[in-house]
Amino acid sequence: MERERSTMVDRGQYQDAVTPWEQQSWRASALGWVEERLAAHGLRAAGDLEVRLRPWSVLVRVPVQGPDAVWFKANPPASAFEGPLTVALAGWVPGHVLEPLAVDAGRGWTLLPDGGELFRTVLAREPVEPDTWEDLLRRYASMQYALVPHAGAIERLGVPSARTLDLPEVFDELLAANIALRPDARARLDGLRPRVAEWAAELASAGIEDTLDHADLHDGQLFHPGPGRFTFFDWGDATVSHPFCSLRVPAERACDRYGPQVLPRLLDAYLEPWTGTGRTAADLRRAARLAWRLSALGRAASWGRMFPDASGAEPGAEQGAQWLLELFNEPPF
């Protein structure tokens, strides 16, 4: 298959990204695996490959005979859990996620079917009202709620644990490991540690159980194949943490598009599945406010899950430092 691949490789803004794609032996092995897995499904590659390289993944679109394509994804070791997690999610919450065609957990390889149009593509093509975002947040929160009983099993798949009561320790680890923080910023963050502990304790006291947090749910991480239909994917940044930590990224994207006035409606839609058991709207909004701020920890951690750099430098240190400093910013509600 390698001789058929496109010579056009998309590196985006990461022209110097270190990935295994540059290794001929790795490419041959990966593409050979794709060919074998396709054959097992009665499929055959047809046409040029489209390769997308980022510091955190290798993604290859593989056209197949017929109308569709499949996608090969390679994760670095720190997010090799994505394939097994996606398999498990397809069993626990079918219809909400893609069901992989094949997974090699040891090598961090996954072969996925095409999921249809990205939500981002739909947004670029036609007007989309804010209530579509409300619908997707409501559906995503319902999926999170359904996954609460599986939180322990998700951790056993290798998904990082960042449970609400453990967030102060997560903060400590991120702060100690980050090599990009300036001394003054590190000192400020050191002084913030008691507040982080207070926020985490208060958030835990709301009684909402930890579950799967996508941690980067933007419009390029979900498919919108038709009205009322959403498929969530790309779980390489995921953690087991407070569910409300997932809200920040999609809400910020929607506010960028429509303005801050849509935020109350987005909040209501996301929080709707969590009502009941005596929780008031004020209780849920307070919890969402705390989680919005603490979600910076999950984003900071995700920047460390990149392909190892031969120089020994910490991958994503600069971006991780920026997210740690987000802890100082007040949520917008």
Helices and strands as residue ranges (DSSP letters): G 2-4, E 9-10, G 20-22, H 24-40, E 50-54, E 57-63, E 69-74, G 77-79, H 82-92, E 102-104, E 109-113, H 119-125, H 130-147, G 148-150, H 151-156, G 164-166, H 167-177, H 183-205, E 211-213, E 222-226, E 229-232, E 239-241, G 243-246, H 248-258, G 260-262, H 263-271, G 272-274, H 281-302, H 317-325, G 326-328
